[in-house]
């Protein structure tokens, strides 16, 4: 399933399903993964069932499954042109947003 145009609830559900598939591929029962991740069994079940969880719960489960590398490309700034590269470099140097002028 492509998540590109999916609403947030479908994205969450798909991530929960993918996490479950990874757990099953590694032959781990839910209880064991929950213990490895330092999560309650209910929190892991909810994450797998609906994707509803805190970001910390998701990260702990991903770490316990040894999949932290899968998170590396998230939110990395993609530079596709020289102008975008220059803009990103300039934005990286800026410390604060410019003040609005009082008109």
C-alpha positions as semicolon CSV with decimal commas, in nm:
position;residue;x (nm);y (nm);z (nm)
1;X;0,000;0,000;0,000
2;X;0,135;0,339;-0,095
3;X;0,119;0,592;0,185
4;X;0,170;0,888;-0,045
5;X;-0,191;1,009;-0,055
6;X;-0,333;0,811;0,237
7;X;-0,505;0,988;0,527
8;X;-0,326;0,983;0,863
9;X;-0,532;0,697;1,010
10;X;-0,445;0,472;0,716
11;X;-0,076;0,562;0,744
12;X;-0,083;0,471;1,114
13;X;-0,264;0,146;1,046
14;X;-0,019;0,050;0,771
15;X;0,279;0,122;0,997
16;X;0,127;-0,096;1,269
17;X;0,073;-0,377;1,020
18;X;0,430;-0,347;0,894
19;X;0,566;-0,355;1,247
20;X;0,361;-0,668;1,316
21;X;0,492;-0,832;0,998
22;X;0,850;-0,757;1,106
23;X;0,785;-0,906;1,450
24;X;0,636;-1,220;1,298
25;X;0,920;-1,251;1,047
26;X;1,160;-1,255;1,343
27;X;0,946;-1,517;1,519
28;X;0,880;-1,302;1,824
29;X;0,560;-1,326;2,027
30;X;0,405;-0,993;2,122
31;X;0,481;-1,047;2,489
32;X;0,852;-1,102;2,418
33;X;0,886;-0,796;2,195
34;X;0,701;-0,583;2,449
35;X;0,941;-0,699;2,719
36;X;1,248;-0,639;2,498
37;X;1,123;-0,288;2,418
38;X;1,024;-0,203;2,775
39;X;0,661;-0,161;2,674
40;X;0,336;-0,289;2,814
41;X;0,175;-0,567;2,615
42;X;-0,130;-0,345;2,565
43;X;0,079;-0,063;2,417
44;X;0,238;-0,300;2,166
45;X;-0,098;-0,455;2,077
46;X;-0,249;-0,112;2,017
47;X;0,049;-0,009;1,804
48;X;0,019;-0,319;1,586
49;X;-0,360;-0,306;1,564
50;X;-0,416;0,060;1,484
51;X;-0,081;0,235;1,474
52;X;-0,200;0,452;1,762
53;X;0,091;0,510;1,999
54;X;0,336;0,764;2,117
55;X;0,643;0,824;1,905
56;X;0,850;0,683;2,191
57;X;0,652;0,356;2,181
58;X;0,711;0,324;1,808
59;X;1,083;0,397;1,842
60;X;1,125;0,148;2,127
61;X;0,956;-0,126;1,925
62;X;1,167;-0,043;1,618
63;X;1,485;-0,050;1,829
64;X;1,393;-0,385;1,983
65;X;1,338;-0,528;1,634
66;X;1,680;-0,399;1,523
67;X;1,529;-0,174;1,258
68;X;1,657;0,169;1,365
69;X;1,836;0,202;1,032
70;X;1,496;0,214;0,866
71;X;1,433;0,547;1,042
72;X;1,752;0,709;0,904
73;X;1,599;0,851;0,584
74;X;1,302;1,008;0,763
75;X;1,284;1,384;0,729
76;X;1,624;1,416;0,563
77;X;1,626;1,728;0,351
78;X;1,631;1,627;-0,014
79;X;1,819;1,865;-0,235
80;X;1,725;1,840;-0,597
81;X;1,865;2,154;-0,755
82;X;2,152;2,395;-0,696
83;X;1,902;2,663;-0,592
84;X;1,748;2,430;-0,332
85;X;2,094;2,340;-0,205
86;X;2,183;2,707;-0,165
87;X;1,852;2,777;0,007
88;X;1,900;2,484;0,247
89;X;2,254;2,595;0,327
90;X;2,136;2,948;0,400
91;X;1,851;2,816;0,615
92;X;2,099;2,605;0,811
93;X;2,297;2,914;0,908
94;X;1,994;3,113;1,020
95;X;1,933;3,103;1,393
96;X;1,597;3,276;1,418
97;X;1,309;3,351;1,191
98;X;1,305;3,710;1,063
99;X;1,092;3,954;1,256
100;X;0,781;4,082;1,095
101;X;0,792;4,446;1,001
102;X;0,541;4,665;1,175
103;X;0,346;4,846;0,913
